[in-house]
Amino acid sequence: MSATACRKETCIIKFNSQKKYDTSLMIYKKGLSYIPKLISFDPKKKTITIEKRGISISKSFKSNKEKNEYIPKIKELGSKFKKTFGIFHNDLTYGNVLITPSGKLSLIDFEYASPKKRKFKNELRKKMNN
């Protein structure tokens, strides 16, 4: 599990696992438009600082109907992620997709990213991660 502390323009992510830190750092270093920009990292502290880019879909919309309209776009981001990195995000949820005021989406939270596809019991997670 990681811990995140956000300020006005940045978020600092602290990892308790070297593997999760290494995977996340590799992803943020790629500099893709649908991943928040890497600001800095500290291997000794296992922290990564990224730009704060919008708020999560789960906080942006109250109704499930509004949130569910984003499922195709979330799945598209998941596919793009898989093609780019050769691994599955494995935790595509409304809380792990940020939306800017202009409607641009970004993926965050890569601690479950892996070459193996994770199995879900929750129907909504199954729908988004397939």
LOMARFI-397012 format. One record per residue (C-alpha): y, z, x; residue in one letter; residue number from 1. Coordinates in pm, 1 decimal, decimal comma. Layout:
<nulos>
<nulo><Y>Y</Y><Z>Z</Z><X>X</X><resn>a</resn><resi>NUM</resi></nulo>
...
</nulos>
This chain:
<nulos>
<nulo><Y>0,0</Y><Z>0,0</Z><X>0,0</X><resn>m</resn><resi>1</resi></nulo>
<nulo><Y>350,8</Y><Z>-72,6</Z><X>118,5</X><resn>s</resn><resi>2</resi></nulo>
<nulo><Y>681,2</Y><Z>92,0</Z><X>30,9</X><resn>a</resn><resi>3</resi></nulo>
<nulo><Y>1001,6</Y><Z>-98,9</Z><X>-37,2</X><resn>t</resn><resi>4</resi></nulo>
<nulo><Y>1359,0</Y><Z>24,3</Z><X>-24,2</X><resn>a</resn><resi>5</resi></nulo>
<nulo><Y>1630,4</Y><Z>-215,0</Z><X>-140,0</X><resn>c</resn><resi>6</resi></nulo>
<nulo><Y>2001,6</Y><Z>-203,5</Z><X>-81,4</X><resn>r</resn><resi>7</resi></nulo>
<nulo><Y>2272,5</Y><Z>-437,5</Z><X>-204,2</X><resn>k</resn><resi>8</resi></nulo>
<nulo><Y>2167,6</Y><Z>-744,2</Z><X>-1,1</X><resn>e</resn><resi>9</resi></nulo>
<nulo><Y>1840,5</Y><Z>-653,1</Z><X>175,1</X><resn>t</resn><resi>10</resi></nulo>
<nulo><Y>1501,7</Y><Z>-491,7</Z><X>118,0</X><resn>c</resn><resi>11</resi></nulo>
<nulo><Y>1302,0</Y><Z>-307,4</Z><X>384,1</X><resn>i</resn><resi>12</resi></nulo>
<nulo><Y>924,5</Y><Z>-312,7</Z><X>345,5</X><resn>i</resn><resi>13</resi></nulo>
<nulo><Y>719,0</Y><Z>-47,5</Z><X>528,8</X><resn>k</resn><resi>14</resi></nulo>
<nulo><Y>347,1</Y><Z>-119,8</Z><X>576,0</X><resn>f</resn><resi>15</resi></nulo>
<nulo><Y>67,2</Y><Z>128,9</Z><X>635,6</X><resn>n</resn><resi>16</resi></nulo>
<nulo><Y>-176,9</Y><Z>-140,5</Z><X>750,4</X><resn>s</resn><resi>17</resi></nulo>
<nulo><Y>-137,2</Y><Z>-360,6</Z><X>1058,7</X><resn>q</resn><resi>18</resi></nulo>
<nulo><Y>-327,8</Y><Z>-643,9</Z><X>891,3</X><resn>k</resn><resi>19</resi></nulo>
<nulo><Y>-99,3</Y><Z>-644,3</Z><X>584,8</X><resn>k</resn><resi>20</resi></nulo>
<nulo><Y>207,4</Y><Z>-626,2</Z><X>812,0</X><resn>y</resn><resi>21</resi></nulo>
<nulo><Y>82,9</Y><Z>-920,1</Z><X>1023,3</X><resn>d</resn><resi>22</resi></nulo>
<nulo><Y>-0,4</Y><Z>-1134,4</Z><X>718,2</X><resn>t</resn><resi>23</resi></nulo>
<nulo><Y>332,7</Y><Z>-1062,8</Z><X>549,2</X><resn>s</resn><resi>24</resi></nulo>
<nulo><Y>530,6</Y><Z>-1126,6</Z><X>868,4</X><resn>l</resn><resi>25</resi></nulo>
<nulo><Y>357,5</Y><Z>-1461,6</Z><X>917,2</X><resn>m</resn><resi>26</resi></nulo>
<nulo><Y>451,0</Y><Z>-1559,9</Z><X>561,1</X><resn>i</resn><resi>27</resi></nulo>
<nulo><Y>815,4</Y><Z>-1451,2</Z><X>586,0</X><resn>y</resn><resi>28</resi></nulo>
<nulo><Y>855,9</Y><Z>-1618,9</Z><X>927,2</X><resn>k</resn><resi>29</resi></nulo>
<nulo><Y>770,3</Y><Z>-1958,7</Z><X>775,5</X><resn>k</resn><resi>30</resi></nulo>
<nulo><Y>1118,7</Y><Z>-1977,9</Z><X>619,6</X><resn>g</resn><resi>31</resi></nulo>
<nulo><Y>1022,7</Y><Z>-2145,3</Z><X>291,0</X><resn>l</resn><resi>32</resi></nulo>
<nulo><Y>1265,3</Y><Z>-2187,2</Z><X>2,8</X><resn>s</resn><resi>33</resi></nulo>
<nulo><Y>1041,2</Y><Z>-1994,4</Z><X>-238,7</X><resn>y</resn><resi>34</resi></nulo>
<nulo><Y>1001,3</Y><Z>-1692,1</Z><X>-7,8</X><resn>i</resn><resi>35</resi></nulo>
<nulo><Y>1293,9</Y><Z>-1451,7</Z><X>57,5</X><resn>p</resn><resi>36</resi></nulo>
<nulo><Y>1456,7</Y><Z>-1499,9</Z><X>398,4</X><resn>k</resn><resi>37</resi></nulo>
<nulo><Y>1335,7</Y><Z>-1282,8</Z><X>686,8</X><resn>l</resn><resi>38</resi></nulo>
<nulo><Y>1624,0</Y><Z>-1080,1</Z><X>831,3</X><resn>i</resn><resi>39</resi></nulo>
<nulo><Y>1441,5</Y><Z>-869,0</Z><X>1091,1</X><resn>s</resn><resi>40</resi></nulo>
<nulo><Y>1114,0</Y><Z>-695,9</Z><X>1171,6</X><resn>f</resn><resi>41</resi></nulo>
<nulo><Y>998,0</Y><Z>-398,4</Z><X>1378,1</X><resn>d</resn><resi>42</resi></nulo>
<nulo><Y>634,6</Y><Z>-409,5</Z><X>1497,0</X><resn>p</resn><resi>43</resi></nulo>
<nulo><Y>639,3</Y><Z>-46,0</Z><X>1613,7</X><resn>k</resn><resi>44</resi></nulo>
<nulo><Y>749,6</Y><Z>83,7</Z><X>1274,0</X><resn>k</resn><resi>45</resi></nulo>
<nulo><Y>561,7</Y><Z>-191,8</Z><X>1084,9</X><resn>k</resn><resi>46</resi></nulo>
<nulo><Y>873,2</Y><Z>-278,6</Z><X>884,1</X><resn>t</resn><resi>47</resi></nulo>
<nulo><Y>1008,8</Y><Z>-610,3</Z><X>763,8</X><resn>i</resn><resi>48</resi></nulo>
<nulo><Y>1363,5</Y><Z>-659,2</Z><X>633,7</X><resn>t</resn><resi>49</resi></nulo>
<nulo><Y>1418,3</Y><Z>-948,0</Z><X>392,4</X><resn>i</resn><resi>50</resi></nulo>
<nulo><Y>1708,1</Y><Z>-1075,6</Z><X>187,2</X><resn>e</resn><resi>51</resi></nulo>
<nulo><Y>1733,2</Y><Z>-937,1</Z><X>-162,3</X><resn>k</resn><resi>52</resi></nulo>
<nulo><Y>1696,8</Y><Z>-1242,6</Z><X>-384,3</X><resn>r</resn><resi>53</resi></nulo>
<nulo><Y>1733,2</Y><Z>-1178,0</Z><X>-756,0</X><resn>g</resn><resi>54</resi></nulo>
<nulo><Y>1530,1</Y><Z>-934,6</Z><X>-962,6</X><resn>i</resn><resi>55</resi></nulo>
<nulo><Y>1172,1</Y><Z>-945,3</Z><X>-1083,9</X><resn>s</resn><resi>56</resi></nulo>
<nulo><Y>1080,5</Y><Z>-1134,0</Z><X>-1397,8</X><resn>i</resn><resi>57</resi></nulo>
<nulo><Y>940,0</Y><Z>-808,0</Z><X>-1535,1</X><resn>s</resn><resi>58</resi></nulo>
<nulo><Y>1290,4</Y><Z>-653,5</Z><X>-1516,9</X><resn>k</resn><resi>59</resi></nulo>
<nulo><Y>1477,8</Y><Z>-969,5</Z><X>-1617,5</X><resn>s</resn><resi>60</resi></nulo>
<nulo><Y>1321,0</Y><Z>-1019,4</Z><X>-1960,1</X><resn>f</resn><resi>61</resi></nulo>
<nulo><Y>1227,0</Y><Z>-768,8</Z><X>-2226,8</X><resn>k</resn><resi>62</resi></nulo>
<nulo><Y>995,6</Y><Z>-975,6</Z><X>-2446,4</X><resn>s</resn><resi>63</resi></nulo>
<nulo><Y>652,7</Y><Z>-1099,1</Z><X>-2342,8</X><resn>n</resn><resi>64</resi></nulo>
<nulo><Y>735,3</Y><Z>-1432,8</Z><X>-2502,1</X><resn>k</resn><resi>65</resi></nulo>
<nulo><Y>1024,6</Y><Z>-1484,9</Z><X>-2256,5</X><resn>e</resn><resi>66</resi></nulo>
<nulo><Y>810,8</Y><Z>-1371,5</Z><X>-1961,9</X><resn>k</resn><resi>67</resi></nulo>
<nulo><Y>514,5</Y><Z>-1587,4</Z><X>-2064,1</X><resn>n</resn><resi>68</resi></nulo>
<nulo><Y>732,7</Y><Z>-1899,4</Z><X>-2052,0</X><resn>e</resn><resi>69</resi></nulo>
<nulo><Y>727,6</Y><Z>-1856,6</Z><X>-1672,2</X><resn>y</resn><resi>70</resi></nulo>
<nulo><Y>347,0</Y><Z>-1860,2</Z><X>-1633,9</X><resn>i</resn><resi>71</resi></nulo>
<nulo><Y>328,5</Y><Z>-2236,1</Z><X>-1551,7</X><resn>p</resn><resi>72</resi></nulo>
<nulo><Y>602,6</Y><Z>-2198,9</Z><X>-1288,2</X><resn>k</resn><resi>73</resi></nulo>
<nulo><Y>434,1</Y><Z>-1889,7</Z><X>-1141,3</X><resn>i</resn><resi>74</resi></nulo>
<nulo><Y>102,6</Y><Z>-2074,4</Z><X>-1120,6</X><resn>k</resn><resi>75</resi></nulo>
<nulo><Y>281,0</Y><Z>-2366,5</Z><X>-952,8</X><resn>e</resn><resi>76</resi></nulo>
<nulo><Y>428,0</Y><Z>-2127,7</Z><X>-692,4</X><resn>l</resn><resi>77</resi></nulo>
<nulo><Y>80,6</Y><Z>-1981,2</Z><X>-636,7</X><resn>g</resn><resi>78</resi></nulo>
<nulo><Y>-60,9</Y><Z>-2329,8</Z><X>-575,5</X><resn>s</resn><resi>79</resi></nulo>
<nulo><Y>223,6</Y><Z>-2416,2</Z><X>-338,2</X><resn>k</resn><resi>80</resi></nulo>
<nulo><Y>157,8</Y><Z>-2088,3</Z><X>-152,5</X><resn>f</resn><resi>81</resi></nulo>
<nulo><Y>-214,5</Y><Z>-2167,7</Z><X>-121,9</X><resn>k</resn><resi>82</resi></nulo>
<nulo><Y>-146,5</Y><Z>-2519,1</Z><X>9,8</X><resn>k</resn><resi>83</resi></nulo>
<nulo><Y>108,0</Y><Z>-2393,9</Z><X>263,8</X><resn>t</resn><resi>84</resi></nulo>
<nulo><Y>-81,7</Y><Z>-2094,9</Z><X>403,5</X><resn>f</resn><resi>85</resi></nulo>
<nulo><Y>-444,6</Y><Z>-2165,6</Z><X>315,8</X><resn>g</resn><resi>86</resi></nulo>
<nulo><Y>-471,8</Y><Z>-1824,9</Z><X>151,2</X><resn>i</resn><resi>87</resi></nulo>
<nulo><Y>-437,0</Y><Z>-1691,2</Z><X>-202,5</X><resn>f</resn><resi>88</resi></nulo>
<nulo><Y>-143,1</Y><Z>-1467,9</Z><X>-298,8</X><resn>h</resn><resi>89</resi></nulo>
<nulo><Y>-387,5</Y><Z>-1265,5</Z><X>-513,2</X><resn>n</resn><resi>90</resi></nulo>
<nulo><Y>-122,5</Y><Z>-1058,6</Z><X>-691,0</X><resn>d</resn><resi>91</resi></nulo>
<nulo><Y>88,4</Y><Z>-1298,8</Z><X>-896,5</X><resn>l</resn><resi>92</resi></nulo>
<nulo><Y>251,9</Y><Z>-1077,1</Z><X>-1156,2</X><resn>t</resn><resi>93</resi></nulo>
<nulo><Y>591,3</Y><Z>-1064,9</Z><X>-1323,6</X><resn>y</resn><resi>94</resi></nulo>
<nulo><Y>682,1</Y><Z>-787,3</Z><X>-1079,1</X><resn>g</resn><resi>95</resi></nulo>
<nulo><Y>606,4</Y><Z>-1004,7</Z><X>-774,7</X><resn>n</resn><resi>96</resi></nulo>
<nulo><Y>815,6</Y><Z>-1304,6</Z><X>-876,3</X><resn>v</resn><resi>97</resi></nulo>
<nulo><Y>1191,2</Y><Z>-1279,0</Z><X>-838,4</X><resn>l</resn><resi>98</resi></nulo>
<nulo><Y>1441,0</Y><Z>-1481,6</Z><X>-1036,2</X><resn>i</resn><resi>99</resi></nulo>
<nulo><Y>1799,4</Y><Z>-1548,2</Z><X>-932,7</X><resn>t</resn><resi>100</resi></nulo>
<nulo><Y>2088,8</Y><Z>-1581,9</Z><X>-1179,7</X><resn>p</resn><resi>101</resi></nulo>
<nulo><Y>2057,6</Y><Z>-1960,7</Z><X>-1136,1</X><resn>s</resn><resi>102</resi></nulo>
<nulo><Y>1686,6</Y><Z>-1948,3</Z><X>-1233,9</X><resn>g</resn><resi>103</resi></nulo>
<nulo><Y>1531,4</Y><Z>-2004,1</Z><X>-888,7</X><resn>k</resn><resi>104</resi></nulo>
<nulo><Y>1196,0</Y><Z>-1826,2</Z><X>-839,5</X><resn>l</resn><resi>105</resi></nulo>
<nulo><Y>1069,2</Y><Z>-1652,9</Z><X>-523,8</X><resn>s</resn><resi>106</resi></nulo>
<nulo><Y>738,6</Y><Z>-1488,2</Z><X>-436,7</X><resn>l</resn><resi>107</resi></nulo>
<nulo><Y>718,0</Y><Z>-1141,7</Z><X>-283,6</X><resn>i</resn><resi>108</resi></nulo>
<nulo><Y>450,2</Y><Z>-878,6</Z><X>-209,5</X><resn>d</resn><resi>109</resi></nulo>
<nulo><Y>181,6</Y><Z>-1034,5</Z><X>7,5</X><resn>f</resn><resi>110</resi></nulo>
<nulo><Y>-34,0</Y><Z>-729,5</Z><X>72,6</X><resn>e</resn><resi>111</resi></nulo>
<nulo><Y>-331,6</Y><Z>-878,6</Z><X>-117,8</X><resn>y</resn><resi>112</resi></nulo>
<nulo><Y>-296,9</Y><Z>-1227,1</Z><X>34,1</X><resn>a</resn><resi>113</resi></nulo>
<nulo><Y>-635,0</Y><Z>-1340,5</Z><X>158,8</X><resn>s</resn><resi>114</resi></nulo>
<nulo><Y>-861,3</Y><Z>-1645,0</Z><X>206,4</X><resn>p</resn><resi>115</resi></nulo>
<nulo><Y>-1082,7</Y><Z>-1500,2</Z><X>-68,0</X><resn>k</resn><resi>116</resi></nulo>
<nulo><Y>-974,5</Y><Z>-1524,8</Z><X>-429,6</X><resn>k</resn><resi>117</resi></nulo>
<nulo><Y>-946,4</Y><Z>-1185,9</Z><X>-596,1</X><resn>r</resn><resi>118</resi></nulo>
<nulo><Y>-1116,6</Y><Z>-1130,4</Z><X>-933,7</X><resn>k</resn><resi>119</resi></nulo>
<nulo><Y>-914,7</Y><Z>-977,0</Z><X>-1217,1</X><resn>f</resn><resi>120</resi></nulo>
<nulo><Y>-1017,4</Y><Z>-803,6</Z><X>-1537,7</X><resn>k</resn><resi>121</resi></nulo>
<nulo><Y>-668,0</Y><Z>-815,1</Z><X>-1689,0</X><resn>n</resn><resi>122</resi></nulo>
<nulo><Y>-631,0</Y><Z>-1138,5</Z><X>-1890,2</X><resn>e</resn><resi>123</resi></nulo>
<nulo><Y>-267,1</Y><Z>-1200,1</Z><X>-1795,5</X><resn>l</resn><resi>124</resi></nulo>
<nulo><Y>-343,7</Y><Z>-1161,2</Z><X>-1423,6</X><resn>r</resn><resi>125</resi></nulo>
<nulo><Y>-642,8</Y><Z>-1393,4</Z><X>-1462,1</X><resn>k</resn><resi>126</resi></nulo>
<nulo><Y>-416,9</Y><Z>-1652,3</Z><X>-1626,7</X><resn>k</resn><resi>127</resi></nulo>
<nulo><Y>-151,0</Y><Z>-1634,8</Z><X>-1353,5</X><resn>m</resn><resi>128</resi></nulo>
<nulo><Y>-385,4</Y><Z>-1621,6</Z><X>-1054,5</X><resn>n</resn><resi>129</resi></nulo>
<nulo><Y>-613,1</Y><Z>-1911,5</Z><X>-1151,3</X><resn>n</resn><resi>130</resi></nulo>
</nulos>
